[in-house]
Amino acid sequence: MDPMPSTTNLPLQCPVCSNRLDLLAADTGQGRLACPSGHSFDAARQGYYNLLVGKGTAFEADSSAMVQARSDFLGNGHYAPLADAVAAAVVPFLPEAGAAVLDSGTGTGHYLRSLLDAAAAQGRTVAALGLDISKFALRRAARINPEAVNLVCDIWQPLPLADSSVDAVTVIFAPRNAAEFARVLRPSGRLVVVTPRKGHLASLAAVTGMLGIGEDKEARLAEAMSGHFSAETTIDVDIPLALTRREAADLAFMGPAGHHLDRDALLVRLDGLPEPVAAGAKFQLMVFRPGKHAAG
């Protein structure tokens, strides 16, 4: 049986009443999250918890097919340099014991897994929380990160965490709720945001119909964070890709474009391309400090 996730250093809050949520063991399965007011959230069979309450969310979650494409693509190691860069940006800021990390928009849990492995290699124990709106993604995240608490959650609602409770927040190709990230981060913590840069997968986008990247994305990101964070470091991560046509289809389909692209049509568009299909991934990794500080 997979290990129970640990909430020792994750003071979770009930999405209904904001009281503390505790993980209660069960005779079978993954247990449940419960608060003193009696609100309770049972674990799904796959090991995640659904904290959407009321009307749920108006945002469109990634589909099972999109998640499958992402899992297949990332599982082949194509974005390993990016996963390594995220871990290298976060782990040095974690205390050796009692560290806590929030991965907001965790998806399949791929990047969080790399971070946890890198921390463990340095002897650091980390309590981890993975949030996503897609239950299909969290099924996989709970499988590869069984020691983390994986929650279906809308990040535009109050995050289910106490104030100043985590040492790092990672946001990789996901929406950014700056006010809530600032609230849950400890004063010494860091926010790490990864976004695509202009020219990202441009050659593939021209064939598949993927959306382009605006020139002013970095400036807009810094401005959006400026009320709660100051930018500390910016790192460019470039990854040359040599893909099969099926991998190229997975790459096009696994992101936001998957909501409006047809996978079969993608394969038809790519059918005439010679293999390997060459593409260039261009990412920007930005590290932010809580509060307004002079750039270091």
C-alpha positions in Angstrom: 0.0 0.0 0.0 1.2 3.5 -0.8 2.4 5.6 2.2 0.0 8.0 3.8 0.8 11.6 2.9 2.1 13.7 5.8 0.5 16.9 6.9 2.8 17.4 9.8 4.3 20.6 8.3 1.2 21.5 6.2 -1.4 23.3 8.4 -4.3 22.7 6.0 -7.4 24.7 6.3 -11.0 23.7 5.7 -12.4 25.3 2.5 -15.8 25.7 4.2 -14.9 27.2 7.7 -11.1 27.8 7.6 -10.6 25.6 10.6 -7.6 23.2 10.6 -7.9 20.1 8.4 -6.3 17.0 9.8 -5.6 13.8 8.0 -7.4 10.9 9.7 -6.3 7.4 9.0 -8.8 4.8 7.9 -8.9 1.0 8.1 -8.6 0.8 4.3 -7.6 3.4 1.7 -6.0 6.8 2.1 -8.1 8.1 4.9 -9.9 11.5 5.0 -9.4 15.1 5.8 -11.6 16.5 8.5 -12.0 19.7 10.6 -13.3 20.2 14.1 -16.6 21.6 12.7 -17.4 18.3 11.1 -16.5 19.0 7.5 -14.9 15.9 6.0 -13.3 15.1 2.6 -12.7 11.4 1.8 -9.8 10.4 -0.4 -10.6 9.2 -3.9 -9.6 5.7 -4.6 -6.5 7.0 -6.5 -5.3 8.9 -3.4 -6.2 12.6 -3.9 -8.8 14.7 -2.1 -11.4 16.9 -3.7 -11.8 20.3 -1.9 -14.0 22.0 -4.4 -17.1 23.1 -2.5 -20.3 25.0 -3.4 -20.6 25.5 -7.1 -17.1 24.1 -7.7 -15.2 26.0 -10.3 -16.1 27.7 -13.6 -12.6 26.9 -15.1 -12.1 24.1 -17.6 -9.9 21.4 -16.2 -7.5 19.4 -18.4 -9.1 16.3 -19.9 -8.0 12.7 -19.4 -6.6 12.7 -23.0 -4.6 15.9 -22.4 -3.2 14.4 -19.1 -2.3 11.2 -20.9 -0.4 13.1 -23.5 1.5 15.1 -20.9 2.3 12.0 -18.9 3.7 10.2 -22.0 5.7 13.2 -23.1 7.2 14.1 -19.7 7.8 10.4 -19.0 10.2 10.3 -22.0 12.5 12.8 -20.2 12.2 15.6 -22.8 11.8 18.3 -20.2 14.3 16.9 -17.6 16.5 20.0 -17.8 13.6 22.2 -16.8 12.7 19.9 -13.9 16.3 20.0 -12.8 16.3 23.8 -13.0 13.2 24.1 -10.9 14.7 21.9 -8.2 17.9 23.8 -8.3 16.0 27.1 -7.8 14.0 25.8 -4.8 16.0 23.3 -2.8 18.7 25.7 -1.6 16.0 27.8 0.1 14.6 24.9 2.1 15.5 24.3 5.7 17.2 20.9 6.3 14.2 19.7 8.4 10.6 20.7 8.5 10.4 22.2 5.0 7.1 22.6 3.2 6.4 23.2 -0.5 3.3 24.1 -2.4 3.2 23.0 -6.1 0.3 25.0 -7.5 -1.0 23.6 -10.7 0.9 20.4 -10.0 -0.5 18.5 -13.0 0.8 15.0 -13.1 3.2 15.8 -10.3 6.3 15.4 -12.6 8.2 18.6 -11.5 7.3 18.1 -7.8 8.7 14.6 -8.0 12.1 15.9 -9.3 12.1 18.6 -6.5 11.4 16.0 -3.8 14.1 13.7 -5.1 16.6 16.5 -5.2 15.8 17.6 -1.7 16.1 14.0 -0.4 19.5 13.7 -2.1 20.6 16.6 0.1 19.1 15.1 3.3 16.2 17.5 3.4 12.8 16.3 4.5 9.9 18.1 2.8 6.2 18.1 3.3 4.5 18.7 -0.1 1.1 19.9 -1.2 0.1 19.5 -4.9 -3.0 21.5 -6.1 -4.7 21.2 -9.4 -8.1 21.6 -10.9 -8.0 18.4 -12.9 -8.9 15.1 -11.2 -7.4 13.3 -14.1 -4.0 15.0 -13.5 -4.2 14.4 -9.7 -4.8 10.7 -10.2 -1.3 10.5 -11.7 0.2 13.0 -9.2 -1.0 10.9 -6.3 0.6 7.9 -7.9 4.0 9.3 -8.3 4.0 11.5 -5.2 2.2 9.4 -2.6 3.9 11.2 0.2 2.4 14.5 -0.9 -1.1 15.7 -0.1 -2.8 16.1 -3.5 -5.9 18.3 -3.7 -8.4 19.2 -6.3 -8.6 22.9 -5.7 -9.4 26.2 -7.5 -6.4 28.5 -6.9 -8.6 31.6 -7.4 -10.3 30.7 -4.2 -8.6 31.0 -0.8 -5.8 28.4 -0.7 -6.4 25.6 1.9 -3.3 26.6 3.9 -2.6 28.7 7.0 -0.7 32.0 6.7 3.1 31.7 6.5 3.1 27.9 6.2 5.3 27.0 3.3 8.9 27.7 2.3 8.4 27.6 -1.4 5.6 27.9 -4.0 6.2 26.5 -7.5 4.0 27.5 -10.4 4.8 25.8 -13.7 2.7 26.8 -16.6 -0.2 27.4 -14.3 -2.3 30.4 -13.2 -0.9 32.7 -10.5 -2.8 34.0 -7.5 -0.2 36.4 -6.2 -2.1 37.5 -3.1 -2.7 34.0 -1.9 0.8 32.9 -2.7 2.1 35.8 -0.6 -0.2 34.9 2.3 0.9 31.3 2.6 4.7 31.9 2.0 7.0 32.3 4.9 9.0 35.6 4.9 12.1 33.7 4.0 10.4 31.7 1.3 10.5 31.9 -2.5 8.0 31.8 -5.3 9.3 30.1 -8.5 7.3 30.7 -11.7 8.0 29.0 -15.0 6.5 30.4 -18.2 7.2 29.9 -22.0 9.2 32.6 -23.7 8.7 34.1 -27.1 9.7 31.6 -29.8 8.7 28.6 -27.6 8.0 25.7 -29.9 7.5 28.2 -32.8 8.2 25.7 -35.6 5.8 23.2 -34.1 3.1 25.9 -33.5 3.3 26.8 -37.2 2.2 23.3 -38.1 -0.2 22.4 -35.3 -2.0 25.7 -34.6 -0.7 26.1 -31.1 -0.9 29.6 -29.6 2.1 31.9 -29.9 3.8 33.6 -27.0 3.7 37.4 -26.6 6.8 39.5 -26.5 5.9 41.3 -23.3 5.1 38.2 -21.2 8.1 38.7 -18.8 7.2 42.3 -18.1 3.5 41.4 -17.6 4.4 38.6 -15.2 6.7 40.9 -13.1 4.0 43.6 -13.0 1.3 41.1 -11.9 3.5 39.9 -9.1 4.7 43.4 -8.1 2.1 44.1 -5.5 3.1 41.2 -3.4 6.6 40.1 -4.6 9.8 41.4 -6.0 11.7 39.6 -8.8 15.0 38.2 -7.6 16.4 36.1 -10.4 15.5 35.2 -14.0 16.9 32.2 -15.7 16.4 31.1 -19.3 16.1 27.4 -20.0 16.4 26.3 -23.6 15.8 22.7 -24.7 16.4 21.4 -28.2 13.9 18.7 -29.1 14.1 15.8 -31.5 10.7 14.1 -31.5 8.7 11.4 -33.1 5.5 12.6 -34.8 3.5 11.0 -32.0 5.6 12.8 -29.4 5.2 16.1 -31.2 1.4 15.5 -31.2 1.6 14.8 -27.4 3.5 18.1 -26.9 1.0 20.1 -28.9 -2.0 18.5 -27.2 -0.8 18.4 -23.6 -1.0 22.1 -22.9 -3.7 24.8 -23.1 -4.0 24.3 -26.8 -5.4 20.8 -26.1 -8.7 22.5 -25.1 -9.3 23.5 -28.7 -7.2 21.1 -30.8 -8.3 17.7 -32.1 -5.7 15.1 -31.5 -6.5 13.0 -34.6 -6.3 16.2 -36.7 -2.9 16.9 -35.1 -1.6 13.6 -36.2 -2.8 14.2 -39.7 -1.1 17.6 -39.8 2.2 16.1 -38.6 2.0 13.0 -40.8 4.0 14.5 -43.6 6.9 15.8 -41.4 10.1 13.8 -41.5 11.3 12.3 -38.2 12.8 13.4 -36.0 10.6 16.5 -35.7 12.9 19.3 -34.5 11.6 22.0 -32.1 13.0 24.4 -29.6 11.5 24.7 -26.1 12.2 28.1 -24.5 11.3 28.7 -20.9 11.7 31.5 -18.4 12.2 30.6 -14.7 11.6 33.6 -12.4 12.3 33.5 -8.6 10.4 36.0 -6.5 10.8 37.1 -2.9 7.8 38.0 -0.8 7.2 41.7 -0.2 8.7 44.7 -2.1 12.5 44.6 -2.0 15.3 46.2 -4.0 16.4 43.7 -6.7 19.4 41.7 -5.5 
